[in-house]
Amino acid sequence: MRSKLNLATVSLFLAVLLGFSVAFVLLPDNSFSEQENRGLRTFPAFSLEKLADGRFGEEINEYFADQFPLRDALVGIKGSVEIGLGKGENDGILLGENGQLAKRLFDVRREDGSVTSVELDAFDPAHIRNGAAGINRVSASLSVPFTALLTGRTLDVAESAFAYPSETSDALFEAFYNALDPSVDAVDTLPMFRERYESGEYVYYKTDHHWTTLGAYYAYVELMRSWGMEDQVLPMEAFKRETASDSFYGTAWSAGGMKFVAPDTMEFWMRGNEDDFTVTADGKVLDGFYSTKYLALKDKYSAFLDGTHDVVTVEKRAEESRPTLLLLKDSFANAMAPFLAQHFDLVLLNLSSVRSDFTDVTRYAEEYNADRVLLLYTIENAVTADKLTRLR
């Protein structure tokens, strides 16, 4: 009886293994994962050089991992099992109270330019000081007002939702702001966001790393106050809050594999004058601030300003002259742009671009005849990238 049971077990295992092997061969490769919003490894090109130094083997491993049949379903099963075992996280994504997700593992860029994947939340103090030095250079070289706003990560803002120490998070912001010259106009929104998050306000998405539209509004208010324009701040009542989607699953949800976590709700705040603006992205005129085509896709956050572009301009169709705000940014700025556009003509340059280098801020301020310059950049990019260190 036991031998028959063992034979059945082995046969079932071999059948499953054979089935997956056949499916792997027959199914076409996918070049993009909509669930994870990233490109997938396709079969790597072979070379003797890559074989000798081990790169070909690494690329083959990545290929098998990315193209494995039923990958999305198996990722979800793994996430549920990890949480069921009481680990509280999966693949570097923490699960907190009320379904709050947050990335815990961040690549660390070091002073020598190397990038290290670490197994804990960490940063290189020297690299952070070099990033702050870049901001100091820009502030000293510009002839127009300059402001820096470093947005917090979900791990920083929603720290009360996790049984995870915030010492590294606090030390990171302290190291950065201590390295800034006192003359730099730096707007620290982290305390405000923590307070609002702890009071139950929906300021950061639960499944994504961005702030919500409400969070973007609060940051807009803080900026206007820092510029002495508090009397021009538009109250919440000036906008009609429309639910754009109630099924938004963000990057943390995709990476963590916790399919049981409920989706986020995404809002558009409409002033009623959206048709008064011309929004141009990389030379193409958009249909306003919001591209609703993305609401039918996984990457719904790209509905703000049509997603990732190198250069976006926003102008109001009116004869009166308005001041121009040059905004060096990452994707956090996309949700804030409709608020700032009520007061400024905007030029948004994607500091995270892999195609263009916008680190010569002084040059672009002159080129676009900017009346004010804003750096709106997440602290995560300050840790993982080198753009701030090259600012001038």
KOLDREN-318075 format. One line per 4 residues: number of its first residue (from 0); for each residue y, x, z of C-alpha. Coordinates in Angstrom, 1 decimal. Layout:
BEGIN
NUM) Y/X/Z; ...
! end
This chain:
BEGIN
0) 0.0/0.0/0.0; 2.4/2.8/0.9; 1.7/4.7/-2.3; 2.5/1.5/-4.3
4) 5.8/1.1/-2.4; 6.7/4.7/-3.0; 5.8/4.4/-6.7; 8.0/1.3/-6.9
8) 10.9/3.1/-5.2; 10.6/6.1/-7.5; 10.3/3.8/-10.5; 13.4/1.8/-9.6
12) 15.4/5.0/-9.0; 14.3/6.4/-12.4; 15.2/3.1/-14.1; 18.7/3.1/-12.6
16) 19.2/6.7/-13.5; 17.9/6.2/-17.0; 20.2/3.1/-17.4; 23.3/5.0/-16.3
20) 22.4/7.9/-18.6; 21.9/5.6/-21.6; 25.2/3.8/-20.8; 27.0/7.1/-20.4
24) 25.9/8.2/-23.9; 26.4/4.8/-25.7; 29.7/3.7/-24.1; 32.9/5.1/-25.7
28) 35.1/7.3/-23.6; 38.2/5.8/-22.1; 41.4/7.9/-22.3; 43.3/5.8/-19.7
32) 42.6/4.0/-16.5; 44.8/0.9/-16.1; 43.5/0.5/-12.5; 44.6/4.0/-11.5
36) 47.5/4.2/-14.0; 46.5/7.7/-15.1; 45.0/9.4/-18.1; 41.2/10.1/-17.9
40) 39.5/13.3/-18.8; 37.9/13.2/-22.2; 35.3/15.7/-23.4; 36.8/19.1/-23.1
44) 37.1/21.6/-26.0; 34.6/24.5/-25.6; 35.6/28.2/-25.7; 33.8/31.3/-24.5
48) 36.9/32.2/-22.5; 36.8/28.9/-20.6; 33.1/29.3/-20.1; 33.5/32.8/-18.6
52) 36.3/31.9/-16.2; 34.7/28.7/-15.0; 37.3/26.3/-16.4; 34.9/24.6/-18.8
56) 32.5/23.8/-16.0; 35.4/22.3/-13.9; 36.6/20.2/-16.9; 33.0/19.0/-17.6
60) 32.8/17.9/-13.9; 36.1/16.0/-14.3; 34.8/14.4/-17.5; 31.6/13.1/-15.9
64) 33.6/11.8/-12.9; 36.2/10.0/-15.0; 33.8/8.5/-17.6; 30.9/7.5/-15.3
68) 29.8/3.9/-16.1; 31.0/1.2/-13.7; 33.4/3.7/-12.2; 36.0/1.2/-11.0
72) 33.3/-0.9/-9.2; 31.7/2.1/-7.6; 35.1/3.4/-6.4; 35.6/0.0/-4.7
76) 32.2/0.1/-3.1; 32.9/3.6/-1.7; 36.2/2.5/-0.3; 34.7/-0.5/1.5
80) 31.9/1.7/2.9; 34.3/4.3/4.1; 36.4/1.7/5.9; 33.3/0.0/7.3
84) 32.2/3.3/8.8; 35.4/3.4/10.8; 37.1/6.3/9.0; 40.4/4.4/8.4
88) 40.9/6.1/5.0; 39.4/6.8/1.7; 40.2/9.6/-0.8; 43.4/10.5/1.2
92) 44.7/6.9/1.4; 45.2/5.5/4.9; 44.6/1.9/5.8; 47.0/0.6/8.4
96) 47.9/-2.6/10.1; 48.3/-5.7/7.9; 46.8/-4.0/4.9; 49.4/-1.3/4.7
100) 48.3/1.6/2.6; 49.8/5.1/2.5; 49.0/8.3/0.8; 48.1/11.1/3.3
104) 47.1/14.1/1.2; 49.9/15.7/-0.7; 49.8/18.8/-2.9; 52.0/21.6/-1.4
108) 54.2/23.7/-3.7; 54.8/27.0/-2.1; 57.7/29.5/-2.3; 55.9/31.7/-4.8
112) 55.5/28.7/-7.2; 51.8/28.1/-6.6; 50.5/24.6/-5.8; 47.8/24.1/-3.2
116) 45.8/20.9/-2.5; 45.5/20.6/1.2; 43.4/18.4/3.5; 46.2/17.3/5.6
120) 49.9/16.2/5.4; 51.7/19.6/5.1; 54.6/21.4/3.5; 55.9/24.9/3.0
124) 59.1/25.3/5.0; 60.3/28.1/2.7; 59.9/25.8/-0.4; 61.8/23.0/1.4
128) 64.7/25.4/2.3; 64.8/26.5/-1.4; 65.1/22.9/-2.4; 67.9/22.3/0.0
132) 69.6/25.5/-1.4; 69.5/23.9/-4.8; 71.4/20.9/-3.5; 73.9/23.1/-1.8
136) 74.6/24.9/-5.1; 75.2/21.6/-6.9; 77.4/20.3/-4.2; 79.5/23.4/-4.2
140) 79.8/23.7/-8.0; 80.7/20.1/-8.9; 84.4/19.0/-9.2; 83.5/15.3/-8.5
144) 81.9/13.7/-5.4; 78.2/14.4/-5.0; 75.7/12.6/-2.8; 72.0/13.3/-2.0
148) 69.6/10.7/-0.9; 66.0/11.8/-0.3; 63.8/8.7/0.0; 61.0/8.6/2.5
152) 57.3/8.3/1.6; 55.4/5.2/2.8; 53.8/7.5/5.4; 57.2/8.3/6.7
156) 58.7/4.8/6.7; 55.6/2.8/7.8; 54.4/5.3/10.4; 54.1/2.6/13.1
160) 51.3/1.0/11.0; 49.0/3.9/11.3; 47.1/5.6/14.1; 48.3/8.9/12.6
164) 50.7/11.4/14.0; 54.2/11.5/12.6; 55.0/15.0/13.7; 54.7/16.5/10.2
168) 56.7/13.7/8.7; 59.5/14.2/11.3; 59.4/18.0/10.9; 59.7/17.7/7.1
172) 62.9/15.7/7.2; 64.3/17.8/10.0; 63.6/21.0/8.0; 65.3/19.6/4.9
176) 68.4/18.2/6.5; 68.9/21.3/8.7; 68.9/23.5/5.6; 71.6/21.5/3.9
180) 75.2/22.7/4.1; 77.3/20.5/6.5; 79.7/19.8/3.6; 76.9/18.1/1.6
184) 77.2/14.3/1.6; 73.5/13.5/2.5; 72.5/10.0/3.2; 69.5/9.8/5.6
188) 68.0/6.3/5.2; 64.7/7.0/7.1; 65.8/5.8/10.5; 67.2/2.5/9.0
192) 64.0/1.9/7.0; 61.7/2.6/10.0; 63.7/0.2/12.1; 63.6/-2.5/9.4
196) 59.9/-1.9/8.7; 59.0/-2.1/12.4; 61.0/-5.4/12.7; 58.7/-6.9/10.0
200) 61.0/-6.6/7.0; 59.3/-6.1/3.6; 61.1/-2.9/2.6; 58.2/-0.9/1.2
204) 55.2/-2.2/-0.8; 51.9/-2.3/1.0; 49.8/-1.1/-2.0; 52.4/1.1/-3.7
208) 54.5/4.1/-2.8; 57.9/2.6/-3.9; 60.3/0.6/-1.9; 60.6/-3.1/-2.6
212) 63.6/-4.7/-4.2; 64.8/-5.6/-0.7; 64.4/-1.9/0.3; 66.4/-0.9/-2.8
216) 69.1/-3.3/-1.8; 69.3/-1.8/1.7; 69.6/1.7/0.3; 72.3/0.5/-2.1
220) 74.3/-0.8/0.9; 73.9/2.5/2.7; 75.2/4.4/-0.3; 78.2/2.1/-0.8
224) 79.1/2.6/2.9; 78.8/6.4/2.6; 81.2/6.2/-0.4; 83.8/4.2/1.5
228) 83.1/1.1/-0.7; 81.7/-1.1/2.0; 84.2/-3.9/1.2; 82.7/-4.0/-2.3
232) 79.1/-4.4/-1.2; 77.5/-7.6/-2.7; 75.9/-9.7/0.0; 72.3/-10.9/-0.5
236) 73.6/-14.4/-1.1; 75.2/-13.1/-4.3; 71.7/-12.8/-5.9; 69.0/-15.2/-6.8
240) 65.7/-13.8/-5.6; 63.0/-14.5/-8.2; 59.3/-13.8/-7.7; 58.4/-11.7/-10.7
244) 54.7/-11.3/-9.7; 52.5/-12.1/-6.7; 49.6/-9.9/-8.0; 51.1/-6.4/-7.9
248) 48.5/-3.7/-7.0; 50.1/-0.3/-6.8; 49.2/3.3/-6.9; 47.8/3.6/-3.3
252) 45.6/0.6/-3.9; 44.2/2.2/-7.0; 43.6/5.6/-5.4; 42.1/4.3/-2.2
256) 39.5/2.0/-3.8; 40.1/-0.7/-1.1; 39.7/-3.7/-3.4; 39.8/-6.1/-0.4
260) 43.5/-5.4/0.3; 45.8/-8.2/-0.8; 48.3/-7.7/-3.6; 52.1/-7.2/-3.2
264) 54.8/-9.6/-4.3; 57.5/-8.2/-6.6; 61.0/-9.6/-6.9; 63.8/-9.5/-9.4
268) 67.2/-10.1/-7.8; 69.4/-11.8/-10.4; 73.2/-11.9/-10.2; 73.6/-14.2/-13.1
272) 75.6/-11.7/-15.2; 72.6/-9.7/-16.5; 73.6/-10.5/-20.1; 76.9/-8.7/-19.6
276) 75.1/-5.3/-19.6; 73.8/-3.0/-22.3; 70.8/-1.0/-21.1; 69.6/1.8/-23.4
280) 66.5/3.9/-22.8; 66.0/7.1/-24.8; 68.2/5.7/-27.5; 66.5/2.2/-27.6
284) 68.4/-0.8/-26.5; 66.3/-2.8/-23.9; 66.3/-6.5/-23.1; 68.3/-5.9/-19.9
288) 67.3/-4.5/-16.5; 63.8/-5.9/-16.5; 60.9/-5.6/-19.1; 58.7/-8.5/-18.3
292) 56.0/-7.3/-20.6; 54.7/-5.1/-17.8; 54.1/-8.1/-15.5; 50.9/-8.8/-17.5
296) 49.7/-5.2/-17.0; 48.5/-3.2/-14.0; 51.7/-1.0/-13.9; 54.0/-3.8/-12.9
300) 56.6/-1.5/-11.4; 57.5/-0.4/-14.9; 59.2/-3.7/-15.4; 62.2/-2.1/-13.7
304) 64.2/-0.4/-16.5; 61.1/-0.3/-18.7; 59.4/2.4/-16.7; 59.7/6.1/-17.3
308) 62.3/7.4/-19.7; 64.3/10.6/-19.8; 67.8/9.1/-20.3; 68.8/5.6/-19.4
312) 72.4/4.3/-19.7; 73.8/1.1/-18.4; 77.2/-0.1/-19.6; 79.0/-3.4/-18.9
316) 80.2/-5.2/-22.0; 83.9/-5.4/-21.1; 87.1/-3.9/-22.1; 88.1/-2.6/-18.6
320) 87.2/1.0/-17.8; 84.7/1.5/-15.1; 83.8/4.8/-13.2; 80.6/6.5/-14.4
324) 77.9/7.4/-12.0; 75.5/10.2/-13.0; 72.2/9.6/-11.3; 69.6/12.4/-11.1
328) 66.5/10.4/-10.2; 62.8/9.7/-10.0; 61.2/6.2/-10.3; 62.7/4.9/-7.0
332) 66.1/4.6/-8.7; 64.8/2.1/-11.2; 64.8/-0.7/-8.7; 68.2/0.2/-7.4
336) 70.0/0.5/-10.7; 70.8/-3.2/-11.1; 72.7/-3.1/-7.8; 74.7/0.0/-8.7
340) 75.4/-1.3/-12.2; 77.6/-4.0/-10.6; 80.1/-1.3/-9.8; 79.5/1.7/-12.1
344) 78.5/2.5/-15.7; 75.3/4.5/-15.1; 73.7/7.5/-16.7; 70.2/8.0/-15.3
348) 68.4/11.3/-15.9; 64.8/11.6/-15.0; 64.6/14.7/-12.9; 60.8/14.5/-12.9
352) 60.5/14.6/-16.7; 57.9/16.9/-18.2; 59.8/16.9/-21.5; 63.4/17.6/-20.5
356) 65.0/19.8/-18.0; 67.9/18.1/-16.2; 68.4/20.7/-13.4; 71.7/21.9/-14.8
360) 73.6/19.1/-13.0; 77.0/20.7/-13.5; 76.6/20.7/-17.3; 75.4/17.1/-17.4
364) 78.2/15.9/-15.1; 80.7/17.4/-17.6; 78.8/16.2/-20.7; 78.8/12.5/-19.5
368) 82.3/12.7/-17.9; 80.9/11.6/-14.6; 83.2/10.4/-11.8; 80.5/10.7/-9.2
372) 77.0/12.2/-9.0; 74.0/10.9/-7.0; 70.7/12.7/-6.5; 68.1/10.0/-5.6
376) 64.8/11.7/-5.2; 61.7/11.1/-3.0; 60.9/13.7/-0.4; 57.3/13.8/-1.8
380) 58.7/15.3/-5.0; 60.6/17.8/-2.9; 57.3/18.9/-1.4; 55.2/18.9/-4.5
384) 57.6/19.9/-7.3; 60.1/22.7/-8.0; 63.0/20.7/-9.5; 65.2/20.8/-6.5
388) 64.8/24.6/-6.2; 66.2/25.0/-9.7; 69.2/22.7/-9.4; 72.6/24.3/-10.3
! end
